[in-house]
Amino acid sequence: MAQVSFTIANRSHSVACRDGEEPHLLALVERLQRHAPAAMRASAGTSAERTLLLIALMLADELDERDRTPAAPSPAPAPEAAVQEPELPQDLLDEIAERLEAVAAALEDHGHVA
């Protein structure tokens, strides 16, 4: 087993994975880290758990949006072309962060989140 150390939202973590899966795990960490600034602003530094919850909710919202929006067929990329994730506009990320903060506050009010 390999051990991968990384930082998300200014918190250090270490996770075990199968040998050879380190690059994939680090690519996933990069996806999480892209949402960290908005999640950190939305959580106002209350806790690491809340920040990670908001990151998870942002990713879930992104996946839900993709599920609800049918993708237009596109030509297959050339094998040598690198696939890049689209960058979301900052105002959209801020709006998502605000919506998620409202959801998190409602959950806290009902005793679902510590």
C-alpha positions in Angstrom: 0.0 0.0 0.0 1.2 3.5 -0.8 0.7 6.5 1.4 -0.2 9.9 -0.1 -0.1 13.1 1.9 -1.8 16.2 0.7 -3.5 19.4 1.9 -7.1 20.5 1.4 -8.3 23.8 2.7 -5.2 24.3 4.8 -5.5 20.9 6.5 -3.0 18.1 6.0 -4.2 14.6 5.4 -2.6 11.3 4.7 -4.5 8.5 2.9 -3.4 4.9 1.9 -4.1 3.7 -1.6 -3.0 0.8 -3.8 0.4 1.0 -5.3 0.3 2.9 -8.6 -2.9 4.8 -7.8 -1.1 7.8 -6.3 -1.5 10.0 -9.5 -5.2 9.4 -9.6 -5.6 10.2 -5.9 -3.7 13.4 -6.3 -5.8 14.3 -9.3 -8.9 13.9 -7.1 -7.3 16.0 -4.5 -6.8 18.8 -7.1 -10.5 18.7 -7.9 -11.3 19.1 -4.2 -8.8 21.8 -3.7 -10.3 23.9 -6.6 -13.5 24.2 -4.4 -11.6 24.9 -1.2 -11.4 28.8 -1.4 -15.1 29.2 -1.8 -15.9 26.6 0.9 -13.4 28.3 3.3 -15.1 31.7 2.7 -18.6 30.1 3.2 -17.6 28.3 6.4 -15.9 31.5 7.7 -13.3 29.3 9.3 -15.8 27.7 11.8 -14.3 24.2 11.4 -12.4 21.9 9.0 -15.4 19.5 9.0 -17.8 22.2 7.8 -15.3 23.3 5.1 -15.0 19.7 3.9 -18.8 19.3 4.0 -19.2 22.4 1.9 -16.6 21.1 -0.6 -18.6 17.8 -0.8 -21.8 19.7 -1.3 -20.3 21.8 -4.1 -19.1 18.6 -5.9 -22.5 17.1 -5.4 -24.1 20.2 -6.8 -21.7 20.1 -9.8 -22.6 16.4 -10.5 -26.3 17.1 -10.1 -26.0 20.0 -12.6 -24.2 17.7 -15.1 -26.8 15.0 -14.6 -29.6 17.4 -15.3 -27.9 19.0 -18.3 -27.7 16.6 -21.3 -24.3 16.8 -22.9 -24.1 17.7 -26.5 -22.3 15.0 -28.5 -18.8 16.1 -29.2 -16.1 14.7 -31.5 -13.7 12.3 -29.7 -10.5 14.2 -28.7 -7.3 13.2 -30.3 -5.5 10.6 -28.2 -2.6 13.0 -27.5 -4.9 15.9 -26.5 -5.1 16.4 -22.7 -8.6 16.6 -21.2 -9.1 19.6 -19.0 -11.9 20.2 -16.5 -13.8 23.4 -17.3 -13.2 26.3 -14.9 -16.3 27.6 -13.2 -16.8 31.3 -13.1 -16.0 32.8 -9.7 -19.4 34.4 -9.4 -21.0 31.0 -9.9 -18.7 29.5 -7.3 -19.6 32.3 -4.9 -23.3 31.8 -5.5 -23.0 28.1 -4.9 -21.0 28.8 -1.7 -23.8 31.1 -0.5 -26.5 28.5 -1.2 -24.5 25.8 0.5 -23.9 28.0 3.5 -27.7 28.5 3.8 -28.2 24.7 3.5 -25.5 24.1 6.1 -27.1 26.7 8.5 -30.5 25.1 8.1 -29.0 21.7 8.8 -27.3 23.1 11.9 -30.5 24.6 13.1 -32.1 21.2 12.9 -29.2 19.5 14.7 -27.9 17.6 11.7 -24.4 19.1 11.6 -22.0 19.7 14.4 
